[in-house]
């Protein structure tokens, strides 16, 4: 009987420690008392009435992260900015340049051109939020890439091929060689708006590296904003010098 009590106490302590650790690290919004499932053969004292001992399934349910409602509003705002850019672009093509309203539409068209950056930011935010706490395993990233290929990369390639062939049919571009055609398709050059999808594809390819660096090096996570700014500055400077040398 004493041995059974010792075993039960050990199970209670271990389960309590795991639950508290998961709650503190994952910041779960689960409140005590919402889901209760006792371990088989476990007897609890009345003083433990606020402690939840959960099975693996319930523990996984309690670790589901809280949805960020602000992301939805930011997406809607970015979508409206895209509509505004295209609408003002049509107006700019019709209004004379010396008209006072031309500068008004020009201001709206140029000032709102951060909508692409907002979409990229939201993609990176949601990916980090959902995958930073997941186990860094081959299975995790295999499922990640399968989903991205099915819903992002696959449609991107299909529509790139369609736009490329349609531009030949309409006479917008003339077919020169297969290499040029292939480069246009895979680099988002088939149509002007496809560049954005290619940016997301690059983000998806680099996401496991970012997650690994954030988990492995504390200083990388702390100074990620400054590191990103430095890398961006270096890349832009390199391409600027490269373009200058070519000219």
N, C-alpha and C positions, 0 to 999 in steps of 0.2 A: 504493500500500500504506500509506504514511504517512497519507494523507488518510482511508483507511478506519479506521485505528487511532484517529485523532483523533475521527472521527465516533462510533466505538464508545465511546470514553472519555466523550464528551459525553453519550451516551445512558445510560451507566452512572451517571454523576454525577447526572444529572437524575432517573433512576428511583430511585436511592438516596435522594436528597433528598426526593422525594415520599413514599416509603415511610416514612422516618423522621418526616416532618412529620405524616403521617396517623396514625402509631402514637402520637406524643406528644400530638396534639390529641384523638384519639378514644379513647385508652387501649385500644387493641385488645389482646385477649388472645392474639393469634396469636404463636406462637413461631417463631423462625428454624428452617427446615428442614422445616416441616410441608407446605408447598405450594411447589413450585419449578416455574416455567415461564419459560424464557429467551425474551427477545425475538428475533424472527427475525433471523438474520444477525449475532448478537451473540456475540463471543468473550470469555470471562472468564478472568482469570488465576487461578492456584491460590490466591493470597493473598485472593481474594474468596469463598472457599468458604462463608463464613457470611453472605453477602449474598444476599438474595432479590430477583430482578428478576421482577416478576409482571406479567401482562397485566391488562387492565381488569377482566375477570371475576373473576380470582383476588384482585385487590386489593379488589374490592367484597366478596368473601366474607370476606376477612380483617378488614374493617371492621365486621362484624356485632358488635353489642354483647353483652356478657355478660349473661345473664339474672340478675335479682335474685331469688334464692330466697326471701328474707325476705318478699317481697310475697305469695307464696302462703300463708304461715303467717298473715300479717296479715289476709288475706281470710277465711281459715277462722275465725280468732278473731272477726272482725266478724260473720260469719254466725251463729256460736254465740251472740253477744250479742243478735242479733235474735231468735233462738229463745227465749232467756232472758227477754227483755222481754215477748214475747207470752205466754209461759207464766206468768210472775209476774203479768201483767195479769189473766189469768183468775182466779188465786188471790186477788188483791186484790178482785175483784168478788164473791167468795163468802165471804171471811173477815170477821167483824165487826170494826169499827174499834177496839174496846177489847181485842181479842185481842193477846197478846204477839207471836204469829207475824205479825200484820199489819204491824208495823213492820219485821220482818225482810224480808218480801217487798217492802215499800215501798222499803227501802234498795236491794235488788237491782235493782228496777225503775228507780229513778232514777239510781243510780250507774253503770249500764251504758248510759246513753242517749247515748253518744258514738260509737255504731256508725255512724251516718250520716256523721259527720265523718271517720271512718276511711276509709269508701268514697270520699268526695270527695277526701280526701288521696291515696289510692292512685291514683285516676284522674288527678289532676294530676301526680303523680310519674311515672307510666308515660308519660303524654303528653309531658311535658318530656324525659324520658330518651330517648324514641324519635324525637322531632321536632326537638329543639334542634340536632342535628347535621345534619339534612337541609337541602337547599337551599331557601331561602325563595322558592319559585316558585308561579305560578298553578296549575301541574299538581299540585304537592304538596298544596296545600290543597283543590283540587278533588276529588282522590281521598279526602282526609281527610273532607270533608263528605258525599261520596257514601256512604262506609262508615257514617258516623254516622247518616245519615238512614235507611239500609236496616236497621240493626241496633238503633238507639236511638229516633230520633224517629218513625219509621214505626210500630213496635209501640206506642209511647207514645200516639199519636193513636188508633190502633185500639182499644186497651183503654180509653182515656178515653171514647170514644164508647160502647163497650159498657157500662161502668159507669154512665154518665150515663143511658142508656136503661133499663138494668136497675133503677136506683134509682126511675125513674118507674113501671116495671112493678110493683115491690114496694111502692110507696106511701111510700118513704122520703122522696122529695122530690116536689113538685108542679110541673109545667111552668107557667112564667109567661110567658116570652117567649123569642124566639130569641137575643137579645143575652145574656141571663143564661146560657142554655145554652151558647153559644159561649165565653163568658168562663170558665165552669166547666171546659170541656174543655181549653182552651189554657193555663190556669193551674194545672192539676193538681188542681182542686177536685172532680173527678168521684168520686174516692175518696181516703181519707186518706193512703195510702201513695204516691200518684203524685207528691207534691211533690218527692220525692227525684230522680226522673227529670228533672223540670224544672230542678233545680239543676245536674245534669250537662249538660243541654242548654245552659244559660247558660255553663257552663264551656267547652263546645265552641265556642260562638260567640266567646268572648273569647280562646281559646287562640292564634290567630295574632297578636293584639295583644301578648299576653304574650311570645311567642317573639321577636317583632320588637324589643320594648323590651329584652329580655335580651341580644339580639345587638348592638343598636345602642348601648346605654348601659351602660358597665361599672358605674357606680354603682347602676343599677337592679337589676342582678343581685346586687350586694354587699349592698344594703340592702332586698332584696325583702321579707323578713319584717317589717321595721319599716314599710315602705310599705303592705303589706297590712293590718297592724294599724291604721295610721292611717286608711286608707280605710274599713275595717270600722267603726271608731269613729265616723267622720263620717257614714256611711250610717245606722247605728243611731241616732245622735243626731238626724239629720234626720227619720227616721220617727217617733221619739219625740215630737219637737216638732210634727210634722204631726198625729199622733193627738191630742195635747193640744189643739191649736187646733180640731180638729173637734168635740171634746167641749165 
